[in-house]
Amino acid sequence: MAKHQPGSTTLAPVSIDDSAEGADSPPPANQKPAGKRRLLILSLASLGIVFGDIGTSPLYAMRECFHGPHAVAANSANILGVLSLILWSLILVISIKYLLLILRADNRGEGGILALATLGSDAATRGKLLFRFGLFGAALLYADGMITPAITVMGAVEGLHVATPLFDPYVVPIAVLILVGLFSFQSGGTTKIGGVFGPVTLLWFLVLIVLGIRQIIRAPEVLAAVNPWYGVQFFLQNGLAGFVVLGAVFLVVTGGEALYADIGHFGTLPIRLTWFTIVLPALMLNYFGQGALLLRNPETAENPFYLMAPAWALYPMVLLSACAAVIASQAIISGAYSLTMQSIQLGYSPRLRVLYTSAHMMGQIYVPMINWALMLACIGLVIGFGSSSQLAAAYGIAIATTMLITTILFYVVARRRWKWPVIAALPVAAFFVGIDLLFFGANMLKILHGGWFPLLVSGGILFLMLTWRKGRRTLGQRMAEMTLPLTDFLEDCGTKRIQRVPGTAVFMSGNKQGTPLALLHNLKHNKVLHEQVVILTVITEEAPYIADRSRRTEIEALPEGFWRVRLHFGFMERPDVPAALARIRKAGLRITPMRTTYFIGRETVLSTRRQPDLSHWRGALFAWMSRNSGDATSYFGLPPNAVVELGARVEV
């Protein structure tokens, strides 16, 4: 339907009935925590959803620095240098940049790169370069959604090699089976297992702490790496080789975007509390424990994480790691669903089938098409790359690019929204852009080793988004040319005798001024009008939720028993049209569900060479996307037995 343009609405809000719960209510998770108990519950839940990705990085991050074709020697200077880089990367990038700065940039309680792009742009710049940066970052997160499950599951299952090489031929098949199981239970929603995520992840972080302390006690000299000078010396001594290793060091901060994207589910306070009290100490103790093990035994570089554990605990560690990997994957998969919902509502994606898996949490959704596409991509990556080490090259580029875009957008938000002076905003942004560019450059060196994959995928997704957006605009222009002004239509109705039948007809229309084609076709073929005719426009706001119920509905009485109604939904909300209409309480307009018929225009898009707005092949792509788009009946929650569809052929 239509996208909101600031200043275009002139109708007065209408009062609605607040007595009933509905799908358009803001989710309970957006409310502020009530007391210490609520804060602890949200903090525990955030462990599994928010920190699963970054919490599984110890499985492979240190190993990639000292084992493989681009590794450096596992000597004392290099170990302390890498540990120093890891420590200060977590402090500067995660603790300061994300936890203290980026988390402040929420769009009415929601985070994520699309929300940040919306905050940083306005109506004049929407769709231009700045917002496209955000779209590209969103597309990169889809690529991340493909790589994260693959690399975390592979990293966990590869622990079997430490026990015995006999398992080597079965690592890939076992990883594929785990991935199939992971994506197969998505349709049930995460609500049923959400209570398990937090405790399991808490156990995981406690094990990280125990393993790390156990090794640090044996080589306490590893704690000297707290001094950042060891990181500087690492680059001075290793030169280009040290710069390449920085791409492996970057793996410790992957998952930072999840901290920002999930603030709508938990709020900033539980995420900050959990990070500083549990996650950061656990990660640092474990990384330093792996470093202590390497100081004592450099040969353990092949898999220092699993070799930290005693022999009797190896198989339980593999099992716990697999559980942690599944939880980490769940977080990014759920994020892909939410991202899809946002792009649909903002007009950058065709309508896809979206299922709501919880009656209490609006964020708990399931998108079948995205789910199976991610599963096939993950399986292809596991089979094609064959190991987590090979996947690590592909993993870093997507996140490094996203973090760089996030910093640029943060600067724009700080200047435009928060009115920071240049003297304050520029040095902060420049400092973090410098760090992001170092990580970005280090990962770009690995393009030929797998880094091409996320760039190719995200570039393709961005192109599809922009094609859909431009195609919808072109289609809207063609439809406007075919549409009769509503004022002219109402004048004709007043001068002609038209048979009126009982009931209410609701005509869905994205054109705020024209007469819906479905209305014209219905009158032409059936020769009747309903007693009460509602011309309905659904408007997606640039806020995630409409908290003020009085702004949900706007209504205007028109001549001849016609009404113009506009329903406003946030880009994270389910647009349940019947529920919103049933709440209207307006003199002269009463919508009874059993006496209401919904009329929808279904356009058949034809690509021709006569239209200059879209190239022929791009128009053909848009036409194909339109044919495979989800139906409006399901998307707007309309009752199927009360819907009439009337078609039209439109050339683009």
N, C-alpha and C positions, 0 to 999 in steps of 0.2 A: 504494500500500500504506500501511502505517501510518507515522505520524510519531513520532519518539522523544520520550517524556516522561521527564525526568530522575527517577531514583529508581524507575522502573517495572520495571526489569529485575532479576530475582533469579536468573537462570540463570548457571551457571559457564561461563567461556569454554572452548572446546575447542581442542586443538592442531590445526593444519592443516599441510599439506605445503607447505613453502617452496621446494621444488626447482624448481618450474615457474613460468615467467613467465605472467602472466594479465592480463586487462583491468582487474582491480581493483587493480593495482599503482599506487602514486603516480607521477605523471609525472616523467621525468628532470629537467624544467625546474625542479621544486621543490627540487632539490638545490642546495647551496651551490656557487658557482663554485670550481673546483679550480685555483688558481694564476692568474698574471697572464694567461696565454694564454686561458684560459677566460673570464676577466673581459672581455678585449678582444673576444672572439667574441660574448658576450652583449650587450656595449655596442653593437657594430655592428648586431647583429640588432634591438636595441631601437629604433634610429634609425627603421627602417621601420615597425615595428608600433606603437610607443608615441608617437612624435613626429610622425607623418605629419600628423595633424589640426592641431595647433598650428603645425606648420612651414609650412602652406600659408596661414595667415592673412595674411601680407604681400600676397597676391594682391588682397585687397579691403579690409582693415581701414583703412589710411590713406586710401584713396579715399573710403570712406563718411563720413569726418570732414569732408572738404573738397569733396565733390561730391554733389549730390542735393538734395532738398527740405528736409532738416533740417541741411544742412551749415553750417559757419561760414566766414567769409572766410579765404582763404589768405594772411594777413598774417604778419609776423614774430612778433608776440606770440602769436597763435593756434597757429602751427606749433610754437613752442617749448613752449607750454603743453600741447598734445596729446602731443608727444613725451615730456614729463616724466610725464604721466599714463600713457602706455604703459610707460615704463621702470619706474616704481614699481608699476604693476599686476603686471607680470611678476615683480618682486622679491618683493612682499608676498604675492600670491595664489599664484603658482606656486612660487617658490623657498622661501619660508618656510612658508606654510600647507600646501601639498601635499608638497613634497619633504622638509621637515624635520619636520613634525608629522603630517599625515594618513597618510603612508606607514608610520608606526610602528604604525598600527591595522590590522594584518593579522590575518585569521582563519586561523591555522595556515598562513600562506604565501599566502593568497588575499586579494585586495582587491576593491573595488567597493562600491557603495552597499548592496547586499543583505547583503554580508558585514559591513559596518559596522553595519547595522541589527540583524543577528543578535548581534553583539558587545554592542551597547548595550541589548538587551532580554533578558528571561529567560522562563522558562516561564509566569510569572504575567502578563507583559505581552505575550506573543506574540499577534499579531493585533489588539492594541489600538492606540491613537493613535500611539505612538512607532514601532512597526513599520510602520504604514501610511504614515508619512512616508517610510520607506525604500522601500516599495512604489511610492509616487507618484514618487519619484526614479527608480526603475527604469523606470517607465512613461514618464517624460520622456526617458530614454535611448533608448527605442524611437523616439520622435519625432525625437530627434537623429539616429538611424540613418537616418531618411528624409531629413532636411534636409542633413546633411553631404555625402553623395555629390552631391546636386543642386547645392549652392552651390559646392563646390570644383571640380567639373567645369565648371560654367558660368563660374566665375571664370577658369579656365585657357583655355577656348575663346574667351572674349571678347577675349583678346589679339589675335586675328585682326583685330579692328576697328582696332587701332592701325596694323596694316600697310596695310589698305585697307578702306574701308566696303563694298566689293563683297561681303565675306564676311558682312555683317550678317544677310541672310535665312537663312543656313545655320548660324548659331550654335546655335539650338535643335535642329535635326535632327542636327547633329554631336554635341551633348551627349547626345541621346537614344541615338544609336548607341553612344557610349562606355559609357553606363550599361547598355545591353543586353549589350554584351560583358563588362563588369565582372561582372554578376550571372550570366552564362551560364557562366563558368569556375569559379564557386564550388564546384560539385559535385566538381571535381578536388582540392579542398583547397589550402591555401596552402603546403604543404610543398614542392611542386615549384618554386614561384617565391619561396619565402622567402629563398633565398640571394641573390636579385637585389634584394630590397627594401632591405637595408642599404646596399649600394654605391650604388644609384641615389639614395637619400635623402641619403647622404653627399655625393654630387656636387651635389645640390640645395642643401644648406646651404653648401657651398663657393662655389657660384655666388652665393648670397645675400650671402656675405661680400665677394666680389670686387665685385659691383655696389654694395654699400653703401660700401666704402672708396673706390671710384672717384668717388662723388659727394661724400663727406665731405671729401676732399682739396680739392675745388673750393669748398666752403663750410664751413670748419672751425668757424665760429661756431655751427653747429648743436649742437656738443657742450655748449654752455651749458645745454641742456635737462636735463642731469644734476641740476641744482639743482631740488629739489621745489617751490621757491617759484614757479616758472613755472606749475606746475599749479594752485596756489592762486590766482594772479593770473588764470588762465584763467577760473575760475568767477566771480571778482569782477567781471571785465569783461564776461562774456557772460550771466550770470544763468541764466535758464531755458533759453536756447539752448545754453549750455555743458553743462547737465545732460542735455539730449537727446543731445548728441554723446557723452556718457559711454556711451550704449548702443552706439555704434560703437566706442569705445575698448575696450569689453568683448570685442569679437571677437578681440582679441589673446590672450586667455587661454582661449578655447574650445579644448577638447582637454585641459584640466587633469584632468578626470575619468579620461581614458584612462591618465594616469600612475599613478593609484591602482588602476584596474581591472586593469592588466596586470602587477602585481608578481608574481603567481603564475607568470607565464611566464619572468620574467627575474631576479626578486629586486630588492631596493631599491638595492643598491650599483651595479649597472650603469646603472640609470635615473638615479640622482643623478650619477654620473660623466659620463654622456653629456650631461645637461642643462647642467651647469656648465662643461664643457670645449668643447662644440660648439654645442649648440642655442641656449642663451641668448646667447652672443656673436654667433652668426650672425643671430639675430632682431634684436638691438639694432642691430648694424651696418647691417642692411638698412632697418630703420625710420628710423634716423637718416639713412641715405643718401637715402631718399625725402623726408625733411624737408629735407635740403640741396638736393635738386632743386627742391622747392617754394619754398624761399627765393630761389633764382635765377630760377625761372620758374613763377609761380603758375598759369599756364594748363595746366600738366601735371597738375592735380588730377583731371582726367577719368580718368586711369589712370597714376598715378606709378610703379607697379611696372614695367610694361613699358617706359615711357619712360625709365627709368634705363639700359636696355640700348642699346648702339649699334645702328644700323639693320641691319647685317649679321647681328646675333645674334638678331633678333626672332623669326624662324620657329623656330630651335632652342630659344629660350626658351619658345615656346608648346608645343612638343613635350615639353620637359622638365617644364613646368608641368602638362601633361596627365598625364604619368607620375606626378608627385608627387601630383596630385589623386586618381588611381586608388589609389595606395598609402594615402593618408589615408582614403579611403573604405573600403578593405579593412579597416583597423583597426577602424572603428566597426561594420562589418558582422559581423566575427568576434566583436566584443563582444556584438552582439545575439544571436548563436547561444549564446554562453556564458551570457548572461542568461536565455535561454529554458530552457537546461538547469537552471540554478539554480531558476527558478520552478517547473519541473515537479517537481524533487526535493523542494522545500519545500512542495509541495501547493497552489500558487497558479495552476497552469496544467494543462490537459488534457495527456495524453500525446501528444506529436507525434513524427513519424518523425525520428529523429536518426541520421545516418550518421557514422561515424568514418573520417576520411580519412587517418589516419596510424597506423602500427603502433607508433610510438615516442612520439608526443606525444598524450596524452589530450585536451588542449585543442583539438586540430585536429578540429573537428566541422563538420557541415553539416546545416542544418535546412531542407529544401526549402520547406515552407510559409512560413516566415519570409522566406526568400530571395526568393521570387516576390512576396510581399506588399510587401516593401521596394522591389523593382524597380518595381512598378506605382505605388507611392506616389511614388518619386523621379521617374519619368517624368511623372506628373501634376503634380508641383510645378514641374518645368522648363517644361512647357507652360503651366501655369496662371499662374505668376509671371513667366516670360519673361526674367528677368535675375537676376544675382547680387545686385544692389542691392535688388531687391524681396524676394529671399529672406533678406537680411540681417536684416530686421525679425523674420521668423519664427524665425530662427536663435538670436538672443540669449536669448529668454525661457526656452527649455527649459533651457539650460545655467545661466543665472543662478539659476533656481529649484532646480536640482539642487545647485549649489554652496552655496546657503543651507541646504538640508536637510542636506548633508554636514557643514557647520559645527555645526549643532545636534546631530546625532548624535555628532560628535566630542566635544563637551562631555560628553555622557552617558557615552561610553566612558571619557573621562579621569576622570570622577568614580567610575563604578561599577567599572571594570576596573582602572584604574591607581591608583585611590585618591588622585588629586590633591586637595589641599585647595581649598575654594571660593576662597580668596584668590589661588590660582594659576590655577585653571581658568577662573573667571568673567571676569577681565580679558582673558585671551587670546581666549576665545570671543566676548566682547562686541566686541572690536576687529575681529575678522574678520567677525562678523555685521553690524557697521556698514558695512564695505566691501561685503559681499554685498548688503545692503539698498540701498545707493546704486546698484549695478549693476542690481539687480532693479527698483528704481523707474524707472530710466532706460529699461529695456526694456519695462516695463509701459505706457509712453506710446505704444508702437508696436503695441498690441494690434489696433487697427482696420486697421493696414497689413500684417497678416500674422501678428502675434503670437498671434492667436486659434487658429491651426492647431495648434501643439504642445500648447496647453492642452486643446483639444478632443480631440486624439488620445490624450494621456496620461490624461485623465479617463475616456475610454471604455475604455482598456486597464485602468486601475485598477478600474473597475467590473466588468469581466469577471473579473479576478483574484479580487476579493472574492466575486463570485457563485459562481465555481467552488469557492472555499474553503468558503463557507457551504453550498453544495449538497452537497459531499462529506461535510460533517459531518452534515447532515440525512439523507443516504443511509446513512451509517454507523449513525445511530440507528435508522432503519427496519430495516436489516439485523440489528441487534442484537436488535430485538423479534422477528424471525422466526427467530432462531438458538437452537438447543438448547445448553445448557451442555455443554462437552466432558466433564466428569466424569460427567454423567448418561448421555451417549452411550456412554462406555467401560464403565459398569456394565451397560448393556443388552447390549453386545457380549459381556461375560463370562457373561451368563445365557442367551444364545441361541446356537444352533449355526449359524454363518455359514460358507459355503464360502469358503476362502482359496485364492487363485491365486498362482502364482509371480511374482516381480518386486517392484518398488518403485513405489508410487503417491505422488506429491507433490501435495498440495492447497494451493494458494496461498490465504492468508487474511490479511486485514487486522485481523481480530478476534482478539486474543490469548487470549481465554478461551472463545469459543464454538466450536461445531462448524461447519466450512465448509459452506455450503449445497450446494456441489458434491459433498461427501462424502455428505450425506444423500440427494441425488438419485441419485447413482451406486448406493448401496446399495438404494434403493427400486426402481430400474428394473432393475439388473443382478443383484441378489441376491448379490453377491460382494464380498470385500475382498481386497486384495493381502496377501501375507505380511508385507510391510514397508510401513508407512504413515507418511509424513512430513507433518506440518502445518507449513507454511513461512510465516513472516512476514518481509517485507523492511522494514527500518527505515532511514529516511533520517536520518542524524545532522546536527547543526548545525555540523559541521566540514566543510571542503571535501573532505578525504581521510582515510581510515583508515590511518594510517601503521603502527600496531601491529597486525600480522597476528593476534595472539592475540585481539584484540577483534573480529575480523571475524565470527566464528561463535560462537553459543551453542547448546547442545544439551541436551535433557533426555529421558531415557527414560520412557515412559509404559506403562501396562499394555497387554496384548493386541497386542504388536508395533507399537505406535504410538510415534512420536518427535515431539517439538516442537523445531523448529529456527528460529533467528532469525539472519538475515544483516544485517549492518550495512554501509551504504555512505555515503560522504560525498556532499554535495549537488553536487559537481563530478564524481562518478565514474559510470562506466557500470555499471549493476547487472547484471552477467553472472552469472545464477543458476546455470546448469549448471557453469561453471568453479569457482564457489565451493563448490558441493556436492561436486564431484569431489575437492576437496582435503581433505575431512573424513576424519580418521583416528580412529575411535572404536570401541572394542570393541562388537560387536553391531550396528553400523551401517556398512554399506559400500554406497555408491551406485554402481552400475554403469550408465553412460550407456545402453547398449544394452538394459537391462532396466528402464528407468525410464519411467514415464508421468506427464505433468503434467496435472492437472485444474484448470481455471480456471472460475470462475463469471462469467458475463457478464450483468450486470443491464440490463434494459430499463427506463429511467426514464420514469415517467408523471407528468405534472403534473396535479394535481387541486386543487379548491377546498376539499377536506376537511382538508388539512394546514395548520396555522397557521404553520409555521416559515418557509416561503417564500411570497411573494405568487404568485398564479397566473401572472402574466406573467414573473416572475423564475424561477419553477420551470420554465416552458416554455423559457426561455433556457438554463437549466442542462441540461434534457433534450436540447436541440439540441446543446449542447456535448458532452454525453456520447456522443451518437450519432456525432459526428464526431471523437471522441477516437481516438488511435492504439490498436492492439491490444496487449494485454499480452504476447503471444507475442514480438513484435519487441522491445518495450521491455526485457523481462527476458532477451533473448537465448536464448529457449527453442527447441529444434529443432521445426519445424512438424509433422513427421511423428510426433511423440511427445506431441502436445497434444490433450486432449479438452476441449471447452467445453460447459458446461451452463448454461442460461439461467434467469433469474428475472425476474419483473415486479415493480417496486417503485414505489410511489407517493410523491411528495414534494410 
